[in-house]
Amino acid sequence: MSSPPRAGSSRGRLSATDVVDAAVGILQDFGMGDLSMRRVASVLGVQASALYWHVPDKQTLLARVADRIVAEAEEAVRHRGIADLAGRAEVAEAALLRHRDGADVVLSALALGLGGLGLHALLTEAAPTPEEGERALALLLGGVSLRQQRAQAEALGVRVGPDVQRHRTDPL
């Protein structure tokens, strides 16, 4: 389990960054299904009501976590000067895979229009047409989500079926 973030800044106050840091840690350790406002509050040593000063609800919290994940990809693309769609998709895939349930978190935030929009821009700006950018985004999120779900199932000892084994193109 990752170490819990420090609750609050040097003045002892809780910040929005503290809340997102705690949520990212919980996501990494337990997955999206176990990420709740109560759990974040518990990690930070505060009442759940204290979180609502910084995020109005769980969907907004997930959107901020999605933005944090996407920011990693955006930073890498800027730092490396990657302009082509394939290169950007590869960098984004790596960022999503670094976070447990990363694709699902970003996908849910994008579906609600609350977060993850930087990933949409990252891919559509490099695509020849907006439609091709949308297609690349859907393929990226779907493909990473599929890989992450299979890996988690196998880590839990779930036996994947013969169709998955036969069609797998890369080891998890």
C-alpha positions in Angstrom: 0.0 0.0 0.0 1.3 3.4 -0.8 2.0 5.8 2.0 -0.9 8.2 2.7 -0.4 11.8 1.7 0.2 14.4 4.4 -3.1 15.9 5.5 -3.0 19.5 4.7 -0.4 22.1 3.9 2.3 23.6 6.1 -0.5 25.6 7.8 -2.3 22.3 8.6 -5.2 22.9 6.2 -6.5 20.4 3.7 -6.0 21.3 0.1 -7.6 20.1 -3.2 -4.2 18.7 -4.1 -4.2 16.6 -0.9 -7.6 15.2 -1.7 -6.6 14.2 -5.3 -3.3 12.8 -4.0 -5.1 10.6 -1.5 -7.6 9.5 -4.2 -4.7 8.6 -6.6 -3.1 6.5 -3.9 -6.4 4.7 -3.1 -6.9 4.1 -6.8 -3.5 2.6 -7.1 -3.8 0.4 -4.1 -7.4 -0.7 -4.3 -8.9 0.3 -7.7 -11.8 2.4 -8.8 -14.4 0.3 -7.2 -13.0 1.0 -3.7 -12.5 4.7 -4.3 -15.0 6.6 -2.1 -15.2 9.9 -0.4 -15.3 8.2 3.0 -12.1 6.3 2.2 -10.3 9.4 1.0 -11.4 11.2 4.2 -10.2 8.3 6.3 -6.7 8.3 4.6 -6.5 12.0 5.2 -7.7 11.7 8.8 -10.7 14.0 8.4 -14.4 13.8 8.2 -15.9 13.2 4.8 -17.7 16.5 5.0 -14.3 18.3 5.0 -13.7 17.0 1.4 -16.7 18.8 0.0 -15.0 22.1 0.4 -12.6 20.9 -2.3 -14.7 18.6 -4.5 -18.5 18.6 -4.6 -19.0 14.9 -5.3 -17.3 11.7 -6.3 -17.7 12.3 -10.0 -15.8 15.5 -9.7 -13.1 13.7 -7.7 -12.8 11.1 -10.4 -12.6 13.8 -13.0 -9.7 15.4 -11.1 -7.9 12.1 -10.8 -8.5 11.6 -14.6 -7.0 15.0 -15.2 -4.0 14.1 -13.1 -3.4 10.9 -15.2 -3.9 12.8 -18.5 -1.5 15.6 -17.3 1.3 13.0 -17.2 0.7 12.2 -20.9 0.5 15.9 -21.8 3.7 16.7 -20.0 5.6 13.8 -21.7 4.3 14.8 -25.1 5.4 18.4 -24.6 8.7 17.5 -23.1 9.5 15.1 -26.0 8.0 17.2 -28.7 5.8 14.4 -30.0 3.5 15.7 -32.8 2.2 12.5 -34.5 -0.9 10.6 -33.5 0.8 7.3 -33.0 3.5 8.7 -30.8 0.9 10.6 -28.7 -1.3 7.5 -28.3 1.8 5.5 -27.2 2.6 8.1 -24.5 -1.0 8.3 -23.4 -1.2 4.5 -23.2 1.8 4.3 -21.0 0.3 7.0 -18.7 -3.0 5.1 -18.4 -1.2 1.8 -17.7 0.8 3.3 -14.9 -2.4 3.8 -12.9 -4.7 1.0 -11.8 -8.0 1.4 -13.6 -6.5 4.4 -15.4 -8.5 3.9 -18.6 -11.7 3.4 -16.8 -11.3 6.5 -14.7 -10.5 8.7 -17.7 -13.3 7.1 -19.7 -15.9 7.7 -17.1 -14.7 11.4 -16.7 -14.8 11.9 -20.4 -18.3 10.3 -20.7 -19.7 12.8 -18.2 -17.7 15.7 -19.7 -16.1 16.4 -16.4 -12.5 15.6 -17.0 -9.9 13.9 -19.1 -10.6 16.4 -21.9 -6.8 16.9 -22.3 -6.5 13.4 -23.7 -9.2 14.1 -26.3 -7.3 17.3 -27.3 -4.0 15.5 -27.3 -5.2 12.9 -29.9 -7.5 15.0 -32.0 -4.9 17.8 -32.5 -2.6 15.2 -34.0 -5.1 13.4 -36.1 -5.8 14.2 -39.8 -9.5 14.6 -39.0 -11.5 15.0 -35.8 -13.2 11.7 -36.6 -9.9 9.9 -36.7 -8.9 11.5 -33.4 -12.2 10.3 -31.9 -11.6 6.8 -33.2 -8.0 6.8 -31.8 -9.3 7.9 -28.4 -12.0 5.2 -28.3 -9.5 2.5 -29.4 -6.9 3.6 -26.9 -9.3 3.7 -23.9 -11.0 0.5 -24.9 -7.8 -1.4 -25.5 -6.1 -0.2 -22.3 -9.3 -0.9 -20.3 -9.4 -4.5 -21.7 -5.7 -5.1 -20.8 -6.1 -3.7 -17.3 -9.2 -5.8 -16.6 -7.6 -9.0 -17.9 -4.5 -8.3 -15.8 -6.5 -7.7 -12.7 -8.5 -10.8 -13.2 -5.4 -12.9 -13.7 -3.8 -11.3 -10.6 -6.8 -12.5 -8.6 -6.5 -16.0 -10.0 -9.4 -15.8 -12.4 -8.8 -18.2 -15.2 -9.3 -16.5 -18.5 -11.1 -18.4 -21.2 -9.6 -20.1 -24.2 -10.8 -17.3 -26.5 -8.8 -14.7 -24.6 -5.7 -16.9 -24.6 -6.0 -17.7 -28.3 -6.5 -14.1 -29.4 -4.1 -12.4 -27.0 -1.4 -10.5 -28.9 0.7 -9.3 -26.0 1.4 -10.8 -22.6 -0.1 -9.0 -19.6 
